[in-house]
Amino acid sequence: MIPSDVKTKRWPLPVLHQRTGKLTERLNRETSEIGLGSLPTRKLPDAVMKSVCGFCSTGCGLNIHLRDGVAISVTPDVEYPVNTGMACPKGWESLRVLDAPDRATTPLLRQANGDFQAISWQQATATFCDRFKSIQAEHGPESVAFLSTGQIATEEMFFLGCLTKFGMGIVHGDGNTRQCMATAAVAYKQSFGFDSPPFTYADLELSDVLVFVGANPCLAHPIIWQRVLQNRNNPVLIVIDPRKTETAMAANEHVALMPKSDLALLYGLAHLLIEAGAVDQDFVKAHTLGYEEFRRHVSTFDAQTVSQQTGISVEQLHRLVHLIAGGKRVSFWWTMGVNQSYQGVRTAQSIINLALLTGNIGRPGTGANSITGQSNAMGSRLFSNTTNLLGHRDFTSAEDRQCVAEILSIPVDRIPTKNSLAYDQIMAGIESGHIRGLWVIATNTAHSWIGSSRVRELLAKLDFLVVQDMYHSTDTARLADLVLPAAGWGEKEGTFINSERRVGTIKRASRAPGQALADFSILRLLADAWGCGELFSKWQRPVDVFGAMKQISAGRACDITGIEDYAMLDRCGGVQWPWTVSDAATLGVPPTHRRLFQDGRFYHSDGRARFIFIEPKAVPEPTCAEYPFVLLTGRGSVSQWHTETRTAKSPMLRQLSPAPSVEVNPSDAARLGISYGDLVEVVSRRGRAEVRAIVTSNVQPNQLFMAMHDLQTNLLTLESVDSESRQPCYKHCAVNLRRLKKESGVRYGCS
Ligand code: SF4
């Protein structure tokens, strides 16, 4: 059952308050820049604005069409190299989700009786500062933390990270990218020396063998899947996933392994490839470190042993080795099935190891390629200043701190000398009482964090919870003490960085409703109210921060100093990092597609990539007599995005989305007397969910599947994280299932 809200809620109508001083200035600027300030007295010409999509990390290019200065529709950009005229249903509905009755249109403050009261921005910023400062004064600077997001512009993340850590003295802040990409970031950093996805999307069309591990691009990244379908090499498609996903259905080989036996499988494939003589010895000798130790490590993963540990037949293992060894351009792709694991980093590295072993990296159609989740997860990884100091530097390095201080002209003693707590550690800090104030920006912790029933109790424990969001109705905003109304995609400007490292622009084509402001403007108001605005006085507009991002990136792997301005990004169809001043001088125009490591040099000081490995560990919560099923989770629909905060606002996307359900294998359903459409109960040690049963052989016996979008799913999941990346393990926990109500004749359908 979904727990009832901890505090009562009643939503007042937005009340406009007198606009004074800096707020008037910001609102005027936000409206005049898109020509809306003077409507409806003069007719504006019809126009098209180019913008990157605001949902997933594919980063499709969209055209926003304006009539009389009003954004009326969106179409995919045929010239943008990512999507070449295609978009998934979410992209097409980008504008629709802005028109919702539950948009936050004015700041809201919780009153003593539990109700929200609309207040002015002046009151909101004063309350924000008073409450957080008094918590810090009483309990120390580390008693206030923030949770950021991969959904806002890079310039906003950059400003947020600088304002909190250098201006407000906040030490601990993490992003919701911890939930999706932390594993890939750590894996790349350790293996390659920098968090550096090496691929370009063109590789999807150039491979002759594509291996997808724990990835279902058909639903999760539909335009990436379209690029696979455009591959003219008649490629072999291998899908490694316990569940017969939509992508697995199209595969030449579906490797339906036992849940979380992926590490053993990948080590077994490495061993068999070595035995088959498929090692690219020249590449391994010239460009890697640790091969001999790795070879010895995997030597015990013989076909028979791996077959027992994974449930994959010896014949299929040999078939896979034959296909990979026979490929001239083999690419390996992974997403959340790997990242969201208790041993995700080593699993990601076991994929990287296969690419290194076979020399499938740095050439067209190859690579060990992590597909990102959120629209700006890559921006967050490089520039959010949360757990890494800006530009993937280290808070604990005096040299890095000095460098950042000089570039930004801020006193070096304002930069924290220790790393931030990770998301799970911030939650633990709330539980222990060390963290008493929390600022949540554009993420929905109460729904998305693992083991969410406990999360609601933790959030309710806080002395002060601020939620900055487009909507006042998110599960987290309902628990807030203060809600700050934010503009969304299409209502503000800046840049996003997609999975293939492409920097693209987002545009302000609509005015945010009521008094909602761009996150950038909210940060400016808060900086001034806090008393540290002077530190960031050079940053009056996102483009000013973009200039600082370029400076911070200089000389780093993610160098973007060659990007002139936003107009260049639009002109070039986005630019993939690195794009340095020297690249620009040598090459002139950025190539449409660029991949990393073409010269075999990696980012470690010796230029060599590392083979990294461990002994596979047992799952944290094995099944037992009381909880005999493994619960798998994942994306359940192409039309919904994560916690559905935005996508559920579109009637069309809702129509395309299935109702909350659990997939059950026919043999288990027959044993438990469950038919298609029956109301069933899924129970874990942490909570229970009531959903409809879908009886399907897409899941194996003793396994169930529920979509991440359903609020109930995380009531069941286990709070367990990867020790290297601290990313939660959403993909495996023990549950039980029973029928609640027979629904004879009812067909499962869309909501
Ligand atoms: Fe937007 Fe992703 Fe859909 Fe492209 S695939 S239109 S980026 S949601």
Boltz pocket constraint, residues with backbone or C-beta under 6 A from the ligand:
constraints:
  - pocket:
      binder: B
      contacts: [[A, 53], [A, 54], [A, 55], [A, 56], [A, 57], [A, 58], [A, 59], [A, 60], [A, 83], [A, 86], [A, 87], [A, 88], [A, 89], [A, 90], [A, 91], [A, 92], [A, 220], [A, 221], [A, 222], [A, 223], [A, 224]]
      max_distance: 6.0
